[in-house]
Amino acid sequence: SLFLFLQKSYETKRYKKGLKAADVILKTFPDHGETLLMKGLTLNCMDRKSEAYEHCLSDDLALIFVLVQNDLKSHVFCNVYGLLYLSEREYREAIKCYRNALRIDLSEREYRETIKCYRNALR
């Protein structure tokens, strides 16, 4: 699917292709929270932080409500927020996000390792 292409584009650092995929998804589903977050994460990696935070860490309560309402049970939601906080070196907030992701998806070993790593960084 197109969302999986967006994720793969992010993982392989093909950010422009990922943004195009996100825009196509958002034309059809403008309130798709995971796509909004992935678009924000991709923009963050392209050093377009102000645009990224418009999509993810917005003060716009309506946008936050849409994101939370749609994707509260999504480990992708928590993971993307964790990555954004890590890029800003906000390790405590990132650990909170990864703990939430771990509650949702217990099988993700990666989250446990990330939590351990950043807990040690805080010491």
C-alpha positions in Angstrom: 0.0 0.0 0.0 1.0 3.6 -0.3 1.5 4.0 3.5 4.0 1.2 3.5 5.8 2.9 0.6 5.9 6.0 2.7 7.5 4.1 5.6 10.0 2.4 3.2 10.9 5.8 1.7 11.6 7.2 5.2 13.7 4.2 6.1 15.8 4.4 2.9 16.1 8.2 3.2 14.2 8.9 0.0 12.4 11.7 1.6 11.1 13.5 -1.5 9.3 10.3 -2.7 7.9 9.8 0.8 6.5 13.3 0.9 4.8 12.8 -2.4 3.3 9.5 -1.1 2.1 11.3 2.0 0.5 14.1 0.0 -1.4 11.5 -2.1 -2.7 9.7 1.0 -3.7 13.0 2.6 -5.6 14.2 -0.5 -7.9 11.1 0.0 -7.8 10.9 3.8 -6.9 14.3 5.2 -7.3 13.2 8.8 -5.1 10.1 8.6 -3.0 10.6 11.8 -0.2 8.2 11.0 0.3 9.8 7.6 0.4 13.3 9.1 3.0 12.1 11.6 5.1 10.3 9.0 5.0 13.4 6.9 6.1 15.5 9.9 8.9 13.0 10.6 10.1 13.1 7.0 10.0 16.9 7.0 12.1 16.9 10.2 14.7 14.8 8.5 14.8 17.2 5.6 15.7 20.1 8.1 12.2 21.6 7.6 11.5 21.5 11.3 8.9 24.3 11.5 6.8 22.5 8.9 7.3 19.2 10.7 6.1 20.6 14.0 3.0 22.0 12.2 2.1 18.4 11.4 3.1 16.7 14.7 3.7 18.8 17.7 1.2 21.5 16.9 -0.5 23.8 19.4 -3.6 23.5 17.3 -6.0 21.5 19.6 -8.2 20.4 16.7 -5.2 18.7 15.0 -4.1 17.1 18.2 -7.6 15.9 18.8 -7.8 14.3 15.4 -4.4 12.6 15.8 -5.2 11.2 19.2 -8.7 10.2 18.3 -7.6 8.3 15.3 -4.4 6.7 16.4 -4.2 6.4 20.2 -3.8 2.7 19.9 -1.1 2.9 17.2 2.4 2.0 18.0 3.5 4.0 14.9 2.0 7.1 16.5 4.1 6.6 19.6 7.2 5.7 17.7 7.1 8.8 15.5 6.6 11.1 18.4 9.6 9.3 20.1 11.8 9.9 17.1 10.8 13.6 16.9 11.7 14.0 20.6 15.0 12.2 20.1 15.9 14.6 17.3 15.4 17.5 19.7 17.4 15.6 22.4 14.3 15.4 24.7 15.2 12.0 26.1 12.6 11.9 28.9 9.8 12.6 26.6 11.1 10.1 24.0 11.2 7.4 26.7 7.6 8.1 27.6 6.6 7.7 23.9 8.5 4.4 23.6 6.9 3.1 26.8 3.5 3.8 25.4 4.5 2.1 22.1 5.6 -0.9 24.1 2.3 -1.1 25.9 0.5 -1.2 22.6 2.9 -3.7 20.9 4.7 -5.9 23.4 6.5 -7.8 20.6 8.6 -4.9 19.5 12.0 -5.6 21.0 13.4 -2.5 19.4 11.4 -0.3 21.8 12.9 -2.0 24.8 16.4 -1.5 23.5 15.7 2.1 22.8 14.3 2.8 26.3 17.4 1.1 27.9 19.7 3.1 25.7 18.2 6.5 26.5 17.8 5.7 30.2 21.5 5.2 30.3 22.1 8.5 28.4 20.1 10.3 31.1 22.3 9.0 33.9 
